[in-house]
Every structure is written in structure tokens, then in C-alpha cells.
């Protein structure tokens, strides 16, 4: 065998080995252990996600006809109204050129239907419910949508008004669309309760002429699992340290803390590194707040959007009863509250439980005074300055059963908002609860 033959044989072997190694690299599939992602939607979910119209929803529907006012808080009627509004095509949204006072006088004289929200709704976020034909619409907040009655339908104008900002915007719809709406609500006012207008210092409210007969409820409270919420709120749950403290549990990593208070039944989450400076758009603030709760399906009870503070980056969602009345409490167990930094959640407060089905199928009924009696009681309170009252409403107070802390009591009553805080109105022998803090 010559030297050249030996060299050729060695080169051939090297080429074959190289090919085998290349093929092995290309086709090699290492066996990895399957890792469970602790932050997936399937695992971190307390309830179901909710669409915008279920969270940002009206609290009362008013029909004005013949100089009288009729209203309902019934969810069926309100959902029906929103569904009809959602079918229309809106165009030419613009600021109303006239004076709002003149417009109010027109509405007072003529028939119309009014849909009222608890707080200002950004136009850009509500276009998910209402279909605007233009890609860009004016940015404005509204808390009332006014649909003209039969006599005004030929104009095809829908009005969006803001009690807080004293602004009015309009949009056009097909005039024939208003006819369907008018036929449904202008002709069905007889089954609604009669209301009257009560003028407060900064806005007007609608209050029932007659007393209200409302049920008293008792619920079992179902505790949420703090470990699930930990997995949802902390970026890397594996680095979170759990501690047992005097009043409950505490979860911490290098920049976040979540406290679960067993006495107050409140979960308090704080992001210590959140940047609270800067400006958040009014639309972004509310949308981010809804998205944040949807990320862990945290709508464990029928919460509604009720408050927004753009300057302090704060949003509040409150529980409502099936009759459509707000639920209050002096420690915040009926609310989800959020404070935001410029890009991340800064503080998140929520109850550590959700309500099961009521345990009293035939609840005891409570008779509340009429709206006029409630106003009289309010005026008789010596320490209440009427010009500082910004809202009055029937509602429910949530408390723990003193004999069994696993039970939640819902008792109807009258409430008023005073200097940013909701308080229970004392009437008869006096209210049960006072100082319902908003902060």
C-alpha cells in the first residue's frame, strides 16, 4: 500500500466521521423536564374574565314623559337598553355648540330616555360597546346618555353629557333607530317607579317618590386562595417568601409585598418600585385597571366601575346586588381599589373572599323611606353641610355576622356621599353604620 493510498483512506474516514457528527447535531433532541408555568390564565383564575360592558355599566335608566320621571335599576331593562344602543352606527361625534342650561331646559320639557353611569366613562373606551364609524372620535368623559323621544327623533342626535365636567357631546344615528328605542321604553314607563329630581350643589340626582321594599341577604363567604393571587401578581413566584404574621399572612420578594389580613378580610398588594410620577391618559387608566383584574379573572362578584381619579391614578370597582343597588362597607370589603404608577400597578386592595349563594331563600324584607323622607332626614343632620353632599342613593351595607364570621350580611339602607366619602344616612332610630370611607 503506497503512502498516497494511506492518506486517501484517512481523509475518507475523516469525511465520514464529520458527516456522522453533523447529522447527530442536526437531529439531536434533548429530553427536557416539562416545567409548569405558574402564571398561566388557566391556573391563576378565581372567576371568569368579563367584557367591558359588564364592568362599565349604567346604574339606572330614567324615562321622562309628560313632565314626570320614571326609573328602574333592573339589570334586564338596563342590559336591553345598552344592547339596542350597541346595534346603532354613530357618526359625526362632536362637542355640542349650545349652552348646557338651554339643553337641560329642552330635555325637561320633552320626552326622552336617560341612561346614567356611576362615574365618568371615557368615550374612547366605550366605543367597544357603541360603534362609531369614524376611526378617531373626540376624547371626552360622559356619565349620561340621552336618547330623545318621539318628537325629536327626526334629528337623529344622541347626547353624551358629563355632570362633573358640565360638557355635552353629540353623535348622529339613523333617525329611524330611535323609534325602536322609544317604543320599548317610552311606552313601558308604567311598570317603573316614579322618581323626582333633587338638586345638589354640583349636580342633580333622581330619587324614588315612594318607599322601597328590599330584601335582607345572608351569604356564605368563600375564601380566595392567596397562593393563586401570589402567582398572578409576582413576576417570579419562586422568589416569594411567605411569612405568618399576627393578623394573617404576608408574601414578599425584593420589590413587592402582599398582605392577607384574616381579621379585615382584605388583601393588600403593594409594588414598592412603582413610579407614581407622570401622567396616565384617562382612557388608559380605566382600561389598564380592567385588564389587570381580567388577567387573573378576579371579578369574583358583580363588580362595577364607580370611581376614577385621573390625577391620583386611582380607580374603584364596587359590588352591586342583583336588584342593581350598590354595596357599601366601612373597611372596603365590597370594593376593588387600584392605584397606578406610570406603567405598573402601585397598590391593589380587594376582599379576600367571594359571596356564595344566599342561604336564606325567602329573605326578610326591609322597608326604606322614600327619597323625600331621606332628603328630610339628611337636612336634619346637624353636622352635615348640604353644599358638601355630592350624591344620595339607596343601597346595601355589607358586614360580617357577629355570631359567625363566615357569614356575610347585606342590609338595605340610604347612603350619601359627603366630601368624597360614602356614609349611611341616619333615619328613624339611627343608621347602623357611619363613615364609609372612600380612601
C-alpha positions in Angstrom: 0.0 0.0 0.0 1.5 3.3 -1.1 1.7 6.5 1.0 -0.9 8.1 -1.2 -3.4 5.3 -0.7 -3.0 5.5 3.1 -3.5 9.3 3.0 -6.6 8.9 0.9 -8.1 6.3 3.3 -7.5 8.5 6.3 -9.2 11.5 4.6 -12.2 9.3 3.6 -12.6 8.2 7.2 -12.4 11.8 8.5 -15.0 12.9 6.0 -17.4 10.1 7.0 -16.9 10.9 10.7 -17.6 14.6 10.1 -20.8 13.8 8.3 -21.9 11.5 11.1 -21.2 14.2 13.7 -23.0 16.9 11.7 -26.1 14.7 11.3 -26.1 13.9 15.0 -26.0 17.6 15.8 -28.9 18.4 13.4 -31.1 15.6 14.6 -30.3 15.7 18.4 -33.3 16.4 20.6 -32.5 16.7 24.2 -35.1 15.5 26.8 -36.2 18.4 29.0 -38.4 18.1 32.0 -41.8 19.9 31.4 -42.0 23.0 33.5 -45.3 24.3 34.7 -45.8 28.0 34.2 -47.3 29.3 37.5 -48.7 32.4 35.8 -50.9 31.0 33.1 -54.5 32.1 32.8 -55.8 28.5 33.3 -54.0 28.2 36.7 -54.4 31.7 38.0 -58.1 32.3 37.7 -60.7 32.9 40.5 -63.7 33.5 38.2 -64.1 34.3 34.6 -62.9 37.3 32.5 -65.5 39.9 31.9 -66.1 42.1 28.9 -66.2 45.9 29.2 -69.9 46.4 29.2 -70.4 44.1 32.2 -68.0 46.3 34.2 -68.6 49.7 32.9 -72.4 49.7 33.0 -75.2 52.1 33.9 -76.8 52.1 37.3 -80.2 53.5 36.5 -82.4 54.1 33.4 -84.8 57.1 33.5 -87.8 57.7 31.3 -89.0 61.3 31.2 -92.5 61.8 29.8 -95.4 64.2 30.4 -93.4 66.2 32.9 -92.9 63.2 35.1 -89.9 60.9 35.7 -89.8 57.1 35.9 -86.8 54.9 36.6 -85.5 51.4 37.1 -82.3 49.8 38.3 -83.4 46.4 36.9 -80.5 44.7 35.2 -82.7 43.3 32.4 -84.0 46.7 31.4 -80.6 48.3 31.5 -78.9 45.5 29.6 -81.6 45.7 27.0 -81.1 49.4 26.6 -77.3 49.0 26.2 -77.8 46.2 23.7 -80.0 48.4 21.5 -77.6 51.3 21.7 -74.8 48.9 20.7 -76.5 48.0 17.4 -76.6 51.6 16.1 -73.9 53.2 13.9 -72.7 56.6 15.4 -71.1 59.2 13.3 -70.1 62.9 13.4 -69.3 62.9 17.1 -68.7 66.5 18.2 -69.0 69.0 21.1 -72.4 70.5 21.5 -72.2 74.1 20.3 -75.0 75.5 22.5 -75.3 76.1 26.3 -75.9 73.1 28.5 -78.5 75.0 30.6 -80.6 75.6 27.5 -80.3 71.9 26.6 -81.4 70.9 30.1 -84.5 73.0 29.7 -85.3 71.3 26.4 -84.9 67.9 28.0 -87.1 68.9 30.9 -90.0 69.9 28.5 -89.8 67.0 26.1 -89.9 63.2 26.4 -86.5 61.4 26.4 -84.8 58.4 27.9 -81.7 58.9 30.1 -79.1 56.2 30.9 -76.9 57.1 33.9 -73.5 55.8 34.9 -72.0 55.9 38.4 -68.8 57.7 37.1 -67.3 59.4 34.1 -66.8 57.0 31.1 -64.1 57.8 28.5 -65.5 58.0 25.0 -62.6 56.1 23.5 -63.1 53.1 25.8 -66.9 52.9 25.4 -66.5 52.7 21.6 -66.1 49.0 22.3 -69.8 49.0 23.2 -71.0 51.7 20.8 -70.0 51.5 17.1 -68.6 54.8 15.9 -67.9 54.9 12.2 -65.0 57.3 12.3 -61.6 55.9 13.2 -60.9 58.9 15.5 -63.5 60.5 17.8 -63.2 63.3 20.3 -61.9 62.4 23.7 -64.4 63.2 26.4 -65.9 61.7 29.5 -69.7 61.2 30.0 -71.9 59.8 32.7 -75.2 60.1 30.9 -76.5 59.1 27.5 -79.7 60.8 26.5 -81.9 59.4 23.7 -84.6 61.9 22.5 -88.2 60.9 22.5 -90.5 60.5 19.5 -90.9 64.3 18.9 -87.2 64.7 18.5 -86.2 61.6 16.6 -86.1 63.2 13.2 -82.8 64.9 14.2 -81.1 61.6 14.9 -79.0 63.1 17.7 -77.8 61.2 20.8 -76.4 63.3 23.7 -73.5 62.4 25.9 -73.3 64.6 29.0 -70.9 64.9 31.9 -72.3 66.1 35.3 -68.8 66.6 36.6 -67.3 68.5 33.6 -70.5 70.2 32.6 -69.9 69.2 28.9 -72.1 67.9 26.2 -71.2 65.9 23.1 -73.5 64.7 20.4 -73.4 62.0 17.7 -75.7 61.2 14.9 -77.6 57.9 14.4 -80.1 56.9 11.8 -83.3 58.7 13.0 -85.4 55.5 12.5 -83.2 53.7 15.1 -84.6 56.0 17.8 -88.1 54.8 17.1 -87.3 51.3 18.3 -85.8 52.6 21.5 -88.7 55.0 22.2 -91.3 52.3 21.6 -89.6 50.0 24.1 -89.1 52.4 26.9 -91.3 55.5 26.4 -94.3 53.2 26.3 -93.3 50.9 29.3 -92.8 53.6 32.0 -96.0 52.5 33.8 -94.2 49.5 35.3 -91.3 51.6 36.5 -91.1 53.5 39.8 -91.8 57.2 39.8 -88.8 59.5 40.7 -88.2 63.2 41.4 -85.2 65.4 40.7 -83.3 66.6 43.7 -80.8 69.4 43.0 -77.5 69.1 44.8 -74.8 71.8 44.9 -72.9 70.5 41.9 -75.3 68.1 40.2 -78.8 66.6 40.3 -79.9 63.1 41.3 -83.1 61.1 40.8 -84.7 59.7 44.0 -87.8 57.5 44.3 -91.1 59.1 45.3 -92.2 56.1 47.2 -90.5 53.9 49.8 -88.5 50.8 48.7 -89.2 47.3 49.9 -85.9 45.4 49.7 -84.7 42.0 50.9 -82.1 41.4 53.6 -79.5 38.8 52.5 -77.2 36.4 54.2 -74.3 34.8 52.3 -71.6 32.3 53.0 -68.2 33.8 52.2 -65.9 31.6 50.2 -62.1 32.4 50.9 -59.9 33.0 47.9 -56.6 31.2 47.7 -53.7 33.6 48.4 -51.2 31.3 46.7 -53.1 31.8 43.4 -53.0 35.5 43.7 -49.3 35.4 44.6 -48.7 33.5 41.3 -50.6 36.2 39.4 -49.2 39.3 41.0 -45.5 38.5 41.5 -43.2 38.4 38.4 -41.3 35.3 39.7 -43.4 33.5 42.4 -40.5 31.1 43.1 -38.6 34.0 44.8 -41.5 35.0 47.0 -41.1 34.4 50.7 -44.2 33.6 52.8 -44.4 34.7 56.5 -47.0 34.2 59.1 -47.8 37.5 60.9 -50.1 38.4 63.7 -53.1 39.3 61.6 -52.6 36.8 58.8 -50.1 36.1 56.1 -47.5 38.1 54.2 -45.8 37.4 50.8 -42.7 39.3 49.8 -40.0 39.5 47.2 -37.4 42.2 46.7 -39.9 44.8 45.4 -43.4 43.6 46.2 -45.5 42.8 49.2 -48.9 41.1 49.5 -50.6 41.0 52.9 -53.7 38.9 53.6 -55.5 40.1 56.7 -57.6 37.4 58.3 -59.5 40.0 60.5 -60.4 42.6 58.0 -60.6 40.0 55.1 -58.6 42.4 52.9 -55.8 41.6 50.5 -53.3 44.5 50.2 -50.8 44.3 47.4 -48.1 47.0 47.1 -45.5 47.4 44.3 -42.6 49.3 46.1 -40.8 50.2 42.9 -43.7 51.6 41.0 -43.2 55.1 39.6 -46.1 57.2 40.6 -45.0 60.3 38.7 -46.1 61.1 35.2 -49.5 61.4 33.6 -51.7 58.4 32.5 -54.4 59.1 30.0 -58.0 58.9 31.3 -58.7 56.1 28.8 -55.6 54.1 29.6 -56.1 54.3 33.4 -59.5 52.7 33.3 -58.6 50.2 30.6 -55.4 49.1 32.4 -57.4 48.7 35.6 -59.9 46.4 33.9 -57.2 44.4 32.1 -55.3 44.0 35.4 -58.2 42.2 37.1 -59.1 40.3 33.9 -55.5 38.9 33.8 -56.2 36.8 36.9 -60.0 36.6 36.4 -60.5 38.5 39.6 -64.1 39.5 39.1 -65.3 37.2 41.8 -68.6 39.1 42.4 -70.8 41.5 40.4 -68.4 44.5 40.5 -69.0 47.7 38.5 -66.8 50.7 37.7 -67.8 53.5 40.1 -64.9 56.0 40.5 -61.9 57.3 38.7 -59.3 59.9 39.8 -57.1 60.7 36.9 -54.8 63.0 38.9 -54.0 60.4 41.6 -54.2 57.4 39.2 -56.9 55.7 41.1 -59.9 53.5 40.1 -62.6 51.8 42.2 -65.0 49.0 41.4 -67.9 48.2 43.7 -70.1 45.2 44.3 -73.8 45.6 43.3 -76.8 43.5 44.2 -78.9 41.6 41.7 -81.5 44.4 42.2 -79.0 46.9 40.9 -78.1 48.6 44.1 -74.5 49.5 45.3 -73.0 47.7 48.3 -71.0 49.7 50.8 -68.7 48.9 53.7 -66.5 51.0 56.1 -63.4 48.8 55.6 -63.6 48.3 51.8 -64.7 44.6 51.7 -67.2 45.4 49.0 -64.7 47.1 46.6 -61.7 46.5 44.4 -59.4 49.5 44.6 -56.3 50.2 42.4 -53.6 52.9 42.4 -51.3 53.0 39.4 -47.8 54.2 38.6 -46.9 55.3 35.2 -46.6 51.8 33.8 -47.3 49.4 36.6 -49.9 48.8 39.4 -48.8 50.6 42.6 -51.4 49.4 45.1 -54.2 46.8 44.9 -56.8 46.3 47.6 -59.5 43.7 47.3 -61.6 41.4 49.6 -60.1 38.0 50.3 -63.4 36.2 49.7 -66.3 36.0 47.3 -70.0 35.5 48.0 -71.6 32.1 47.7 -75.4 31.8 47.0 -77.6 33.4 49.7 -78.5 30.9 52.5 -82.0 32.5 53.0 -84.2 31.6 50.0 -87.1 33.6 51.5 -85.3 36.7 52.9 -86.8 39.1 55.3 -87.9 42.3 53.7 -87.0 45.8 54.9 -89.0 49.0 54.1 -86.9 52.0 53.3 -88.2 55.6 53.5 -89.0 57.4 50.3 -86.5 59.7 48.6 -88.2 62.8 50.0 -88.1 61.4 53.6 -84.4 60.6 53.1 -83.7 64.1 52.0 -85.6 65.5 55.0 -83.5 63.2 57.3 -80.3 64.4 55.7 -81.2 68.1 56.1 -81.9 67.5 59.8 -78.4 66.1 60.5 -76.7 69.0 62.4 -73.2 68.3 61.3 -73.9 67.8 57.5 -73.4 70.8 55.3 -75.8 70.3 52.3 -73.4 72.0 49.8 -70.8 69.2 50.5 -73.2 66.4 49.7 -72.5 65.2 46.2 -74.7 62.1 45.9 -77.6 60.3 47.6 -78.6 56.7 46.9 -80.4 53.7 48.3 -78.0 50.7 48.7 -76.8 47.9 50.9 -74.4 47.7 53.8 -72.1 44.7 54.0 -71.0 43.3 57.3 -69.9 40.1 59.0 -72.4 38.2 61.1 -71.2 38.9 64.7 -72.1 35.3 65.7 -70.4 33.6 62.6 -67.7 35.4 60.7 -68.1 33.1 57.8 -71.4 34.7 57.1 -71.9 38.0 55.3 -74.9 40.2 55.9 -76.4 42.6 53.3 -78.8 45.1 54.8 -80.6 47.8 52.7 -80.4 51.5 53.7 -79.9 55.1 52.4 -76.4 56.4 51.8 -75.0 59.8 50.9 -71.6 60.9 49.6 -70.0 63.6 51.7 -66.6 65.1 50.9 -65.7 62.1 48.9 -66.9 59.5 51.4 -70.0 57.4 51.4 -71.8 57.4 54.7 -75.0 55.7 55.9 -77.9 58.1 56.4 -79.4 58.1 59.9 -83.2 57.9 60.0 -85.7 56.6 62.4 -83.8 55.1 65.3 -80.5 55.9 63.6 -78.3 54.3 61.0 -76.3 51.2 61.8 -73.0 52.3 60.2 -71.3 55.6 59.5 -68.1 56.9 58.0 -68.0 54.7 54.9 -64.5 55.7 53.8 -63.8 56.2 50.1 -60.0 56.2 50.6 
